[in-house]
Amino acid sequence: MALSPQFGSIKPSQKQQLLESNYLSFNGGAGTGDSDTFAQQYLPEIYEQEVERYGNRTLSGFLRMVGAEMPMSSDQVIWSEQNRLHIAYNNVDVNAAGLTSNILEFAVGGAGKLFVENVISANQTIVILADTGVELKALVTASSTTGAVASITVTPYTQADLTGLPLTGLKIFVYGSEYDKGVSVTNSTGAGDATGYKTVNPSFTQFSNSPIIIRNKFVVSGSDMAQIGWVEVATEDGTGGYLWYLKAESETRLRFEDYLEMAVVEGEKTSGTSTAAVKGTQGLFSAIKDRGNTNVGFTASTGLAAFDAILKNLDTQGAIEENMLFLNRETSLDFDDMLAGVGSPAAGYAGGSSYGVFENSEDMALNLGFSGFRRGSYDFYKTDWKYLNDASTRGAIQGEVASVEGVLVPAGTSTVYDQILGTNIRRPFLHVRYRASQADDRRMKSWLTGSAGGAMSSDLDAMEVNFLSERCLCVQAANNFVLFQGI
C-alpha cells in the first residue's frame, strides 16, 4: 500500500531522514498511485553517496613526477643547448678527380642543406667510414672552402688512393693530428686558406617556446543557488558534503587542473598555413617528434632486439643513465613479457626463472610485473600513465597507426644557457614555465564575478567562477627522449 499523506499531515524533519511524514508527492492528495508520488522513489534502499564507477578521474600528475614549475616574466622562453664536442661530417663525397688527387668534398650550404662550417685543419688525422664497411685512415694535407663546397685533400695511411671507398655518402671524423719535426703551426687566414690551422669556436643550438593562456568558467544562476538540493558528494580531491552546486564547481576545477597538464603535453605551434588566430605552443609529443626519437611498433614478440636498438641510439645521444618509462597498459605488459622471456627455457635458461626472488610459500602472491630493470649501462623505471589509458583521452585509440603508446623521459637535470638571466643554469629536462611577476601570478588564478554566492562585482544574477593560467613546457635535450607509437 502506497503512502499518501495529506498536506496537513506533512511534518518537516530537523535532520536529513527519510520518513513517512516528510515527503512530498507529485500530485498530492489521497488515492494517488505509486507511480506518481515521491513515495515510489523512497521504497528501495537508497545510497546517498555517489558511486565512483570510473575511479579517480583526474589525469594530472605526470609533470609533477618528472619536472618542476618555474616563473617567467616574458612572452617567450629561450634556451641554448650544447652541440657535439668532436668534429665529424656526414654526406661527404669523393671529388671527381679524387681517384688521383684524394680530394673529399662536402656541401656547406645550398638548397635543402643546413649551413655547416669547415673546421678541419691541415695535418689533422681523420677516419673515413662507409656504410659498406670499408674504413680508411688518412692525413689531411689541405683544407679550404670555396663557395658552397668545402674540400679537404687527404693522404691515406694504408692505401695510395680512395678506390676502395664509395664515391658518395661517406662519413668522416677527426681523431687527432700529426706533424713533422720542426714544423710550426700557423693560423688560418680565412676560408680559402688550405694550410693554416682553423680555430674551432664553441657552437650551440637555440630553442624557444611561448606560453599559452588557458581559461575555463563555471556559472550557476542566483535562482539555482537558492534552491538547495541535498546530495552527499565525494570528490577526487578529498572534499565532500551536502553541496550540490559546489560539486559542479569542484569538478570544473579538477577538469581545469587536468587541462593545465594536457595542454602542454599535446600542444602544437601554429604553422604557416594555419588560419588559427593564436600562436600555439610546442608540447611534449610535438617536441619529441621534432627533436627526439620515435620508436614504432614495440612489442614483446620482438624481444630485447628491438629494445637494444633503442639503447644503441641513446648511446649516440646524451647516454643519460637513469630514465623513466611512462606507458599505456598494452606497452607496459609488453615490457613485462619481454623481461619475463629473458629467463625462459626458450631463451636458453634451463628451467626458466621466476619473477623476482622469493621463497616458495603458499601464502606468497606471484608478482607478474616489473617496476624497473637495468640493461647495459642504463636504468629504467617503469610506470603506467593514466592519460594514455583513460577512454576519454589517449586511451580511446590504442595500437593504431601513430597512436601514442608511451614515452621515455631522462631523469636528472641539464645545463643550459638562459638568454634572460644571461648565465648557465641547471634545469630538469622537462619543466613548466608560467607567467608571474610581483603584481600578478598566472600559475593558477581563480576569482568570482557576478552578484551571487558572495560575489558583488556586477549586476549579473549568477555566480561565475573563473579559472586562468598562462604556461608552456620546456623540453630540453629532446634528443634523449623516446616516443613509442603504434604500428
Secondary structure, 3 states (H helix, E strand, C coil): CCCCCCHHHCCCCCCCCCCCCCCCCCCCCCCCCHHHCCHHHHCCCCCCCCCCCCCCCCCCCHHHHHCCEEEECCCCEEEEEECCCCCEEEEEEECCCHHHHCEEEEECCCCCCCCCCCCCCCCEEEEEECCCCCEEEEEEEEEEEECCEEEEEEEECCCCCCCCCCCCCEEEEEEEECCCCCCCCCECCCCCCCCCECCCCCCEEEEEECCEEEEEEEEEEHHHHHCCCCCCEECCCCCEECCHHHHHHHHHHHHHHHHHHHHHHHCCECCCCCCCCCCECCCHHHHHHHHCEEEECCCHHHHHHHHHHHHHHHHCCCCCCEEEEEECHHHHHHHHHHHHHHCCHHHCCCCCCCCCCCCCCCCCCCCCCCCEEEECCEEEEEEECHHHHCCCCHHHCCCCCCCEEEEEEECCEEEEEECCCCEEEEEECEEEEEEECCCCECCCEEEEEECCCCCCCCCCCEEEEEEEEEEEEEECCHHHCEEEECC
